[in-house]
């Protein structure tokens, strides 16, 4: 009996010590005694909304220094628009510290995503897309190949003063481009770099032979291109100047 009583006494003593610790760690008590009062953001935020960041972290900070769940807080911050990577730490006695790496957009990808300079795709929902980004598209597993051909195509067309506005790799493996002068270029699925290099080299000569814009170029031929030219613009006729009212009155008076 004495052994049982001693065991119960030890168990009760352990519970009396452990329960307060568990209560503090889980935020049941002590949140008001050890509150997190300061949010410290490392680095300047350019695209992440600071007010939204604070609202996101507030429910976690309210649990207090010991009970804040840093992993859950980090996941919540990482889900915000423009956040590529996030770290959340606590600093004694009352600081919640956040480090954020923002996405730097490189291009629009498909209809609803952006591609960062690090080659990562992220959703464009809730984001004001910067103007002037090229439009790229293709299977997610071919991001590197799409970016590589886009960069090569820009170099090829630069001597002509033409940029690449869009590049697409469809599911069948066929490439197509849109140039800054409005020309749609169908490249095909084989020898894409060789065909683009040949077309870019001959493009100034082709444009010099026509007084019309080039609307479409199909490069899927062994020894040439199929070109479609935009309709020629009708010449603008000069509009004769309208006579002034005073001159009309003088000519009428002269005939009476």
Secondary structure, DSSP 4 states (H G I P E B T S, - for coil): -HHHHHHHHHHHHHHHHHHHHHHHHTTSS-TTTS---EEEEES--SSS-HHHHHHHHHHHHTT-TTT--HHHHHHHHHTSTTEEEEEEEEETTTEEEEEEEE--EEEEETTTEEEETTS-EEE-TT--PPTT-EEEE--GGGHHHHHHHHHHHHHHHHTTT--EEEEEE-TTS-EEEEETTS-EEEEESSSHHHHHHHHHHHHHHHHHT-SS-EEEEE--SSS--EEEEPPPPPPPPPPPPPPPHHHHHHHHHHH-
